[in-house]
Amino acid sequence: MLAKPGKALLERIDPAADRPRQVEDIALDKTGLQRSLRDGDILTLFEISPQFANAVTLRGNVAEPLRYPYTAGMRVRDLIPSREALITPDYYKRKNLLVLFDKAEKTDAADVELGVRNLLDEVSWDYAVIERLDRATLTTQLIPFNLGRAVIDGDDQHNLALQPGDIVTILSKKDLRVPQNRQTRLVRVEGEVAAPGIYQVEA
C-alpha cells in the first residue's frame, strides 16, 4: 500500500490535559517528519487514492484493453485509430491453433464452418458506450455512440470528445443480440452442384 503524501493523523493521550485524548493533523513535510512520537501514540497514514487524474480506459472487444493517458481535445477516434484496434488477441490465438489441429486431424466442412463462426468475435459497429462520472451529482452517465461512424467515418456526431476518467466500452455481437440482417450468415452447399462449399449469405 502506498501512503498519501499530504498528511497523517496523530492520536495522543495526555493525562495532564483537560481532554486527555487528542487528534492532530501532521503535515508530512520536512518539519512534520521530524516530529517526535511518544509511547502510546497512534499515527495513521492515509492510503493514496486509486484515482488516475489523466486517464481514459478502453475495454471490451479491443486489441489492447488498457488505461491510456488523456490529452486535451482527445476523441474516440484518438483512442481507436483504426479497425485493427478492434481485433482481440483471441482471434490470433484461435487462428494459430487451427494450424496445430490441422496437422493432427483431417479438416472437413463442419470444421471450416465452425472455425469461421468462432474465429472472430465480430464487433457491434452500431453501439458502443462511454461511462462518465458526473461529479456534481455523483452518478454515472452512459453516453452511447455509433462505433462505425466514429472510427470509420470520423463523424463528429459520434466521434465524441472524451474527458479524464471516461471508460469506453466496445461490445461484440455476442454481447448484444443484433438483427439477423447484420449477423454473419453461412450456408453449406453440398451434393450435385457445380461448386459445393460454405458460403456467406449477403444481406
Phi, psi and omega in degrees: 000136177264137182273142175295129189284346189287309187205171174220167177248134178245118175258130185218143175253122179240099184301336183279347183275158178298320176245096191295332180265123184228154176232135180230146168276130178244119175286132181272053174256192183301318180291315181297324180290343178268359181294129180279148178252153179246163176299129181095349177296146173240117180253121181252122174259137182271140178290139179295143183295138176285356181292136172261127186285335188226042185241146170236133184256132175246128182215170178101219185277071184223164181291319185225087176288108187213173171263121185249150178290134177278139173234151182302134179081010184293138179234173182306317184292337174289328180280326180234083189285341184206171178298327183299334180289353182251009176263117185284156176301333180299329179301312182289326177296314179295321180297319179292326179293328179301323180294319180296317181292323181297330179289330185267330187228157176283135180269132176241181185297324180296321178296319180297314181297315179296321179296318179297319183291325188256354187292315185237129171281101187292139183286144171275098185289339186275343186213127167218170187214145173253128173260128184224133178276123174275108186287343178285321183250354183055043175238156180267128176262137173253120183244098182282154175207161179274113186296318181298316180291330180285310188276315185277314186268338185067029181292119183298336179292334181244338175280074193286151174288139180258162177231154176304136181095350180296148173240118181258120183248126178253128183254156173259171178292342176282334180285324179232134177289127180249160179303151183301328182288353176250001176271153175284119182247129181242144173231146177253123181251121182226170175097211186277072178230164184292321184220080177296151180164193179248126185233150175270133180271121178276142181292000000 
